[in-house]
Amino acid sequence: NESDADDWRFRRDLRVSRPLSEMGLSVAGVPVLAPDIVLLYKAKAPRPRDEKDFRNASKRLSPEQRRWLRAALDTVYPGHPWIGAL
């Protein structure tokens, strides 16, 4: 992925970015990628398991994560069906 000193940039569309400090979190001491970023990657060509992941994970996103994902989807995949669900 692309990044500069402070920001991660979505390699599929560099207009989408996020502070590096917000890219991940830790679950039981294991670092994981933030779920809204994972969903953005899955949105390109969602398979049935990706749709299931979206249904499950989107319910647990914070309002800020939902806004970020909605804006990112609108930028990269305008009209994507997940936008309405967010």
C-alpha positions in Angstrom: 0.0 0.0 0.0 1.0 3.6 -0.5 1.7 5.8 2.4 3.5 9.0 3.3 4.8 10.1 6.7 1.3 10.2 8.3 -1.3 8.7 6.0 -2.1 5.4 4.4 -3.5 5.7 0.8 -5.8 3.1 -0.8 -3.7 1.7 -3.7 -6.8 1.3 -5.9 -7.6 5.0 -5.6 -5.1 7.3 -3.9 -7.9 9.9 -3.2 -8.9 7.6 -0.3 -6.7 8.0 2.7 -6.6 7.5 6.4 -4.1 8.4 9.2 -1.7 5.6 9.7 -2.5 5.7 13.4 -6.1 4.7 12.6 -5.3 1.8 10.2 -5.5 -1.0 12.8 -6.3 -2.2 16.2 -5.4 -5.0 18.5 -7.6 -7.9 19.3 -6.3 -10.0 22.2 -2.8 -8.6 21.5 -2.9 -9.5 17.8 -2.7 -6.5 15.4 -5.5 -6.5 12.8 -6.5 -4.1 10.0 -9.4 -1.8 10.9 -12.7 -3.5 9.8 -13.8 -0.5 7.6 -10.6 -0.8 5.6 -11.1 -4.5 5.2 -14.6 -3.9 3.9 -13.3 -1.4 1.4 -11.0 -4.0 -0.1 -13.9 -6.6 -0.1 -16.2 -4.1 -1.9 -14.4 -4.4 -5.2 -16.1 -7.7 -6.2 -18.0 -9.0 -3.2 -18.4 -12.7 -2.9 -21.1 -14.3 -0.8 -18.7 -14.5 2.2 -17.8 -10.8 1.7 -21.5 -9.8 1.7 -21.9 -11.8 5.0 -18.8 -10.1 6.4 -20.3 -6.7 5.5 -23.7 -7.5 7.1 -21.9 -8.7 10.3 -19.2 -6.1 10.6 -21.1 -3.0 9.5 -23.3 -3.3 12.5 -20.3 -3.0 14.8 -18.6 0.0 13.1 -18.5 3.2 15.0 -20.3 6.2 13.5 -16.9 7.6 12.3 -16.0 4.3 10.7 -19.3 4.1 8.9 -18.9 7.7 7.6 -15.4 6.9 6.4 -16.4 3.7 4.6 -19.5 5.4 3.0 -17.3 8.2 1.7 -14.6 5.9 0.5 -17.1 3.7 -1.3 -18.7 6.7 -2.8 -15.3 7.8 -4.1 -14.1 4.5 -5.4 -17.3 2.6 -6.3 -20.1 5.2 -6.8 -23.5 3.6 -6.5 -22.1 0.5 -4.6 -25.0 -1.2 -2.8 -23.3 -1.1 0.5 -23.5 2.7 0.5 -27.2 2.7 1.1 -26.9 0.1 3.9 -24.5 2.4 5.8 
